[in-house]
């Protein structure tokens, strides 16, 4: 049975979006006051054998889903994973697919604001966790540690999304991003993300959580290790990745976002589900599924968009459901990383066994009989890790050496250009 490392209860507090605060981790003045937020129950509720998310934690987790889904869709359109829909309503995907997105387009503003809001609220969570007080000292320490664990983990992921999505120099390496009104390089942002993950791991290992039976400390640490592992892989830091891989997710475990219990729809379902119009799965990705395992792992279908012309259709991800989870990482991810590290000579093991653990879930007859090459691993990752932002990261770090990499090299837009209003405010 699949075990989720965490599930998101789609609750929220009513924060209003405005430029005066989205880039700074400050509470909007037209909502709750700081005194109202600095309550233990706003972070979590602790009972003898359980800890449940308070509104601040639930909100941060929900923002992760919104921000990461939007980033995955945008990044997937820069490569051969997604493309504009047959009857597109969203100009953003057309501009990305046609390599015609500019700082003045304005279509990327929503994603920019989502990631910054996600980061700001995550930082705010850590600040509030450090300030809360309560009459029960033991419970207060548990809530503080839990708030720091969640806040630092998500602040790290927000920084990673920001660095991997936007740039002041969208056509080339070496760009920067504006964070809290300062211009910060990609490398610095990713280093900051790593620091946040390390702080999350420290919080998860705290004595307060270690002694509390209602918190699965081992699972929390594996979750953090998984984020650290993926960051190291995206950066091409394979020796560092080796140090995280054994402590990451176990078989049957998943890091996912769940949109249910009166929450919003899975945003990937809304975008590339059966009623998709704004963006669709690319014909290239559909054609890349050559084995039974590929097609079972990534089931796709055609949605007719023109009854007078049945050959005019959108390709959609038929496995996605309205309230289904959005997977950020699972054991397929870990096995494919292990296989790659083995093939790179960074760690010992059997790469064929690792990839066959993934393929065999869907079709034993499709399993490999020889050790995979890095090119084969890239293709497996393309299918089995689709719609998670991994394809763009794989091309950027040079794992993919085929036609997609050649096409990528000729693109003007390899990161999303920052909104004009941000560039002007910094006079870049």
C-alpha positions as CSV (number, residue, x, y, z in Angstrom):
1,X,0.0,0.0,0.0
2,X,1.3,3.4,-0.9
3,X,2.3,5.6,2.1
4,X,2.2,9.3,1.6
5,X,4.9,11.3,3.5
6,X,2.3,14.1,3.9
7,X,-1.1,15.0,2.6
8,X,-2.3,18.6,2.2
9,X,-5.7,19.5,3.7
10,X,-6.7,22.3,1.4
11,X,-7.5,24.9,4.0
12,X,-6.5,28.6,3.8
13,X,-6.6,31.9,5.5
14,X,-7.8,34.8,3.5
15,X,-4.7,36.7,2.4
16,X,-5.1,39.4,-0.2
17,X,-2.5,39.6,-3.0
18,X,-0.8,42.9,-3.5
19,X,2.7,43.9,-4.6
20,X,3.4,45.7,-1.3
21,X,3.9,42.4,0.5
22,X,4.2,39.5,-1.8
23,X,8.0,39.8,-2.1
24,X,8.5,40.3,1.6
25,X,7.7,37.9,4.4
26,X,5.3,40.2,6.1
27,X,1.6,39.7,7.2
28,X,-0.8,41.8,5.0
29,X,-2.3,44.5,7.1
30,X,-5.8,43.9,5.9
31,X,-6.0,40.4,7.4
32,X,-5.0,38.9,10.7
33,X,-2.7,40.8,13.0
34,X,0.6,39.4,14.2
35,X,-0.8,38.9,17.7
36,X,-3.6,36.8,16.2
37,X,-1.2,34.7,14.2
38,X,1.2,34.1,17.1
39,X,-1.0,31.4,18.5
40,X,0.1,27.8,18.9
41,X,-3.1,26.5,17.3
42,X,-2.4,28.6,14.1
43,X,0.6,26.3,13.5
44,X,-0.6,22.9,14.8
45,X,-2.8,21.2,17.3
46,X,-1.1,18.6,19.5
47,X,-2.8,15.7,21.3
48,X,-1.3,12.8,23.1
49,X,-0.7,10.7,20.0
50,X,-1.2,13.1,17.0
51,X,-0.3,16.4,15.5
52,X,-2.6,18.1,13.0
53,X,-1.9,21.1,10.9
54,X,-3.2,24.5,11.9
55,X,-4.3,27.1,9.3
56,X,-0.8,28.5,8.7
57,X,0.8,25.2,8.0
58,X,-2.2,24.0,5.9
59,X,-2.1,27.3,3.9
60,X,1.7,26.9,3.2
61,X,1.2,23.4,2.0
62,X,-1.7,24.4,-0.3
63,X,0.5,27.2,-1.7
64,X,3.1,24.6,-2.6
65,X,0.6,22.8,-4.8
66,X,-0.4,26.0,-6.6
67,X,3.1,27.2,-7.1
68,X,4.7,23.9,-8.1
69,X,1.9,23.0,-10.5
70,X,2.1,26.3,-12.3
71,X,5.9,26.0,-12.5
72,X,5.7,22.4,-13.8
73,X,3.3,23.5,-16.6
74,X,5.4,26.5,-17.6
75,X,8.7,24.6,-17.5
76,X,7.1,21.6,-19.4
77,X,6.1,24.0,-22.2
78,X,9.8,25.1,-22.6
79,X,10.7,21.5,-23.5
80,X,9.0,18.7,-25.4
81,X,6.6,17.7,-22.6
82,X,3.7,20.1,-23.0
83,X,2.6,22.6,-25.7
84,X,-0.2,25.1,-26.2
85,X,-3.7,23.6,-26.6
86,X,-5.6,23.4,-29.8
87,X,-8.0,26.1,-28.6
88,X,-5.8,27.9,-26.2
89,X,-7.2,30.4,-23.7
90,X,-3.9,31.1,-21.9
91,X,-1.5,33.2,-23.8
92,X,1.4,32.2,-21.5
93,X,1.7,28.7,-23.0
94,X,1.5,30.0,-26.5
95,X,4.2,32.5,-25.8
96,X,6.5,29.9,-24.2
97,X,5.8,27.3,-26.9
98,X,6.5,29.8,-29.7
99,X,9.6,31.1,-27.8
100,X,8.1,34.5,-27.7
101,X,7.8,35.4,-24.0
102,X,9.1,38.8,-23.0
103,X,9.3,40.8,-19.7
104,X,6.5,42.9,-21.0
105,X,4.2,40.0,-21.8
106,X,2.6,40.1,-18.3
107,X,1.5,36.5,-18.7
108,X,4.1,35.1,-16.3
109,X,3.1,37.5,-13.5
110,X,0.7,35.0,-11.9
111,X,3.4,32.3,-11.5
112,X,5.9,34.9,-10.2
113,X,3.4,36.0,-7.6
114,X,2.5,32.4,-6.6
115,X,6.1,31.4,-6.0
116,X,6.9,34.6,-4.0
117,X,3.7,34.2,-2.0
118,X,4.6,30.6,-1.2
119,X,8.1,31.7,-0.1
120,X,6.8,34.6,2.0
121,X,4.3,32.5,3.8
122,X,6.8,29.8,4.5
123,X,9.3,32.3,6.0
124,X,6.5,33.8,8.0
125,X,5.6,30.3,9.4
126,X,9.2,29.9,10.7
127,X,9.1,33.4,12.3
128,X,5.8,32.7,14.0
129,X,6.9,29.2,15.1
130,X,9.8,30.9,16.9
131,X,7.6,33.3,18.7
132,X,4.6,31.3,19.9
133,X,4.1,30.8,23.6
134,X,1.8,28.6,25.6
135,X,0.9,27.3,29.1
136,X,2.0,23.8,28.2
137,X,5.7,24.0,27.7
138,X,6.1,20.5,26.2
139,X,3.4,21.1,23.6
140,X,4.7,24.5,22.7
141,X,8.1,23.1,21.9
142,X,6.5,20.4,19.7
143,X,4.6,23.0,17.8
144,X,7.6,25.2,17.4
145,X,9.7,22.4,16.1
146,X,7.0,21.3,13.7
147,X,6.4,24.8,12.4
148,X,10.1,25.2,11.8
149,X,10.3,21.8,10.0
150,X,7.4,22.7,7.7
151,X,8.4,26.3,7.2
152,X,12.0,25.7,6.3
153,X,11.2,22.8,4.0
154,X,8.8,24.9,2.0
155,X,10.9,28.0,2.0
156,X,13.7,25.8,0.5
157,X,11.4,24.4,-2.2
158,X,10.0,27.9,-3.0
159,X,13.6,29.2,-3.6
160,X,14.3,26.2,-5.8
161,X,11.2,26.8,-7.9
162,X,12.1,30.4,-8.2
163,X,15.6,29.7,-9.3
164,X,14.5,27.0,-11.8
165,X,11.7,29.1,-13.3
166,X,12.8,32.7,-13.7
167,X,15.9,34.7,-14.7
168,X,17.0,38.2,-15.5
169,X,18.9,36.6,-18.5
170,X,16.3,34.0,-19.7
171,X,18.4,33.0,-22.8
172,X,21.5,32.0,-20.9
173,X,23.1,30.6,-17.7
174,X,24.3,33.0,-15.0
175,X,21.1,34.9,-14.5
176,X,19.7,36.3,-11.4
177,X,16.3,36.7,-9.7
178,X,14.8,39.4,-7.5
179,X,14.1,38.2,-4.0
180,X,12.9,40.6,-1.3
181,X,13.9,43.5,-3.5
182,X,17.5,42.3,-3.9
183,X,19.1,40.8,-7.0
184,X,20.2,37.2,-6.2
185,X,22.0,34.8,-8.6
186,X,20.6,31.4,-9.4
187,X,23.6,29.8,-7.6
188,X,22.9,31.8,-4.4
189,X,19.2,31.0,-4.5
190,X,19.9,27.3,-4.7
191,X,22.5,27.6,-1.9
192,X,19.8,29.3,0.2
193,X,17.4,26.5,-0.7
194,X,19.9,24.0,0.5
195,X,20.3,25.9,3.8
196,X,16.6,25.9,4.3
197,X,16.4,22.1,3.7
198,X,19.2,21.7,6.3
199,X,17.3,23.8,8.8
200,X,14.2,21.7,8.1
201,X,16.1,18.5,8.8
202,X,17.5,19.9,12.0
203,X,14.0,20.8,13.2
204,X,12.7,17.4,12.3
205,X,15.4,15.8,14.4
206,X,14.7,18.0,17.4
207,X,14.3,16.4,20.8
208,X,10.8,17.7,21.0
209,X,9.6,15.8,17.9
210,X,11.9,12.8,18.6
211,X,10.1,12.0,21.9
212,X,6.6,12.8,20.6
213,X,4.8,9.6,19.5
214,X,2.4,11.5,17.3
215,X,5.1,12.6,14.8
216,X,6.8,10.2,12.4
217,X,10.3,11.5,12.7
218,X,11.9,9.0,10.4
219,X,9.4,9.7,7.6
220,X,9.9,13.5,8.0
221,X,13.7,13.1,7.7
222,X,13.2,11.0,4.6
223,X,11.1,13.7,3.1
224,X,13.7,16.3,3.7
225,X,16.4,14.0,2.3
226,X,14.3,13.6,-0.8
227,X,14.2,17.3,-1.4
228,X,17.9,17.6,-0.8
229,X,18.5,14.7,-3.2
230,X,16.5,16.2,-6.0
231,X,18.2,19.6,-5.6
232,X,21.6,18.0,-5.8
233,X,20.6,16.1,-8.9
234,X,19.2,19.2,-10.6
235,X,22.5,21.0,-9.9
236,X,24.5,18.1,-11.3
237,X,26.1,17.6,-7.9
238,X,26.2,13.8,-8.1
239,X,28.6,13.1,-5.2
240,X,26.3,15.1,-2.9
241,X,23.3,13.2,-4.3
242,X,24.9,10.0,-3.2
243,X,25.0,11.1,0.4
244,X,21.2,11.7,0.3
245,X,19.9,8.8,-1.8
246,X,19.8,6.0,0.9
247,X,18.0,8.3,3.3
248,X,15.3,9.3,0.9
249,X,11.9,7.8,0.2
250,X,11.4,4.0,0.7
251,X,9.4,1.8,-1.7
252,X,5.8,2.6,-1.5
253,X,6.3,6.2,-0.2
254,X,5.3,9.3,-2.0
255,X,5.6,13.1,-1.5
256,X,2.4,14.5,-2.8
257,X,-0.1,17.3,-2.7
258,X,-3.8,16.3,-2.2
259,X,-6.7,18.6,-3.3
260,X,-9.7,17.2,-1.5
261,X,-11.9,17.8,1.6
262,X,-13.6,20.7,-0.1
263,X,-10.3,22.0,-1.4
264,X,-9.5,23.2,-5.0
265,X,-9.1,20.8,-7.9
266,X,-5.7,19.4,-8.7
267,X,-4.3,22.2,-10.9
268,X,-2.6,19.7,-13.3
269,X,-6.0,18.1,-13.8
270,X,-7.5,21.5,-14.6
271,X,-4.8,22.3,-17.1
272,X,-4.1,19.0,-18.8
273,X,-7.1,16.9,-17.9
274,X,-10.0,15.9,-20.2
275,X,-11.3,19.4,-20.5
276,X,-8.0,21.0,-21.2
277,X,-7.9,23.9,-23.6
278,X,-5.0,26.1,-22.4
279,X,-2.1,23.6,-22.6
280,X,-1.9,20.0,-23.8
281,X,0.5,17.0,-23.7
282,X,2.9,17.3,-26.6
283,X,2.6,14.8,-29.5
284,X,6.3,14.2,-29.0
285,X,5.7,12.8,-25.5
286,X,2.8,10.8,-26.6
287,X,4.9,9.1,-29.4
288,X,7.8,8.5,-26.9
289,X,5.7,5.8,-25.1
290,X,6.9,2.7,-27.0
291,X,6.4,-0.1,-24.5
292,X,3.4,-1.4,-22.6
293,X,4.9,-0.2,-19.3
294,X,5.3,3.3,-20.8
295,X,1.7,3.4,-21.8
296,X,0.4,2.1,-18.5
297,X,2.6,4.5,-16.5
298,X,1.6,7.5,-18.6
299,X,-1.9,6.9,-20.1
300,X,-2.9,9.6,-22.5
301,X,-6.0,10.2,-24.5
302,X,-7.4,12.5,-27.2
303,X,-10.2,15.0,-26.4
304,X,-12.1,16.2,-29.5
305,X,-12.3,20.0,-29.7
306,X,-14.0,20.3,-33.1
307,X,-16.8,18.0,-34.0
308,X,-16.6,19.0,-37.6
309,X,-12.9,18.1,-37.7
310,X,-12.3,15.0,-35.6
311,X,-8.6,15.2,-36.3
312,X,-8.4,18.4,-34.4
313,X,-7.9,17.4,-30.7
314,X,-6.1,18.0,-27.5
315,X,-3.9,15.3,-26.0
316,X,-4.6,15.0,-22.3
317,X,-3.3,13.0,-19.3
318,X,-6.2,10.6,-18.7
319,X,-4.9,9.3,-15.3
320,X,-5.3,12.7,-13.6
321,X,-8.4,13.1,-11.5
322,X,-10.1,16.2,-10.2
323,X,-9.4,15.6,-6.6
324,X,-6.4,13.3,-7.1
325,X,-3.0,13.9,-5.7
326,X,-0.2,15.7,-7.4
327,X,3.0,13.7,-7.1
328,X,6.2,15.6,-6.4
329,X,8.4,12.5,-5.8
330,X,8.0,8.8,-5.3
331,X,10.0,5.6,-5.2
332,X,10.1,5.6,-9.1
333,X,12.1,8.8,-8.8
334,X,14.5,7.3,-6.3
335,X,15.2,4.1,-8.3
336,X,15.9,6.1,-11.5
337,X,18.2,8.4,-9.6
338,X,20.1,5.4,-8.1
339,X,20.4,3.9,-11.6
340,X,21.8,7.1,-12.9
341,X,24.3,7.4,-10.1
342,X,25.4,3.9,-10.7
343,X,25.9,4.4,-14.4
344,X,27.9,7.6,-13.6
345,X,30.2,5.6,-11.4
346,X,29.2,7.6,-8.3
347,X,27.8,4.6,-6.4
348,X,27.8,0.9,-6.6
349,X,24.9,-1.3,-7.4
350,X,22.9,-2.8,-10.3
351,X,21.4,-0.1,-12.5
352,X,19.3,-2.7,-14.5
353,X,17.7,-3.9,-11.2
354,X,16.9,-0.3,-10.2
355,X,15.2,0.6,-13.5
356,X,13.3,-2.7,-13.6
357,X,11.9,-2.0,-10.2
358,X,10.1,0.9,-11.9
359,X,9.2,-0.7,-15.2
360,X,8.1,-4.0,-13.6
361,X,5.4,-2.1,-11.6
362,X,3.5,-1.6,-14.9
363,X,4.6,-4.5,-17.2
364,X,7.2,-7.2,-16.4
365,X,7.6,-8.0,-20.1
366,X,8.9,-4.5,-20.7
367,X,11.8,-4.8,-18.3
368,X,15.4,-4.4,-19.6
369,X,17.7,-7.3,-20.0
370,X,20.9,-5.2,-20.1
371,X,22.3,-2.4,-18.1
372,X,20.7,1.0,-19.1
373,X,22.7,3.8,-20.7
374,X,22.3,7.3,-19.5
375,X,20.3,8.1,-22.6
376,X,17.9,5.2,-21.7
377,X,17.6,6.5,-18.2
378,X,16.8,10.0,-19.6
379,X,13.9,8.5,-21.6
380,X,12.6,6.5,-18.7
381,X,12.6,9.6,-16.5
382,X,10.7,11.5,-19.3
383,X,7.9,8.9,-19.2
384,X,7.8,7.8,-15.5
385,X,8.4,11.3,-14.0
386,X,6.2,13.3,-16.4
387,X,4.7,16.6,-15.3
388,X,7.0,17.2,-12.3
389,X,9.5,19.7,-13.8
390,X,12.1,16.9,-14.1
391,X,12.3,17.0,-17.9
392,X,13.5,20.6,-17.9
393,X,16.0,20.0,-15.2
394,X,17.4,16.9,-17.0
395,X,18.0,18.9,-20.2
396,X,19.6,21.7,-18.3
397,X,22.0,19.4,-16.5
398,X,23.0,17.6,-19.7
399,X,21.4,14.2,-19.0
400,X,19.4,14.5,-22.3
401,X,21.7,14.6,-25.3
402,X,19.2,14.0,-28.1
403,X,17.1,16.1,-30.3
404,X,15.3,17.8,-27.4
405,X,18.7,19.1,-26.1
406,X,19.5,20.5,-29.6
407,X,16.1,22.2,-29.7
408,X,16.7,23.5,-26.2
409,X,20.1,25.0,-27.1
410,X,18.5,27.0,-29.9
411,X,15.7,28.5,-27.7
412,X,15.7,32.2,-26.7
413,X,13.8,31.4,-23.5
414,X,15.4,28.8,-21.2
415,X,14.0,30.5,-18.1
416,X,11.0,32.7,-17.9
417,X,11.8,36.4,-18.1
418,X,11.0,38.3,-15.0
419,X,8.0,40.6,-15.2
420,X,8.7,44.1,-16.4
421,X,7.4,45.7,-13.2
422,X,10.0,43.8,-11.2
423,X,12.8,44.7,-13.6
424,X,11.8,48.4,-13.6
425,X,11.6,48.5,-9.9
426,X,15.3,47.3,-9.8
427,X,16.3,49.5,-12.8
428,X,18.0,46.4,-14.4
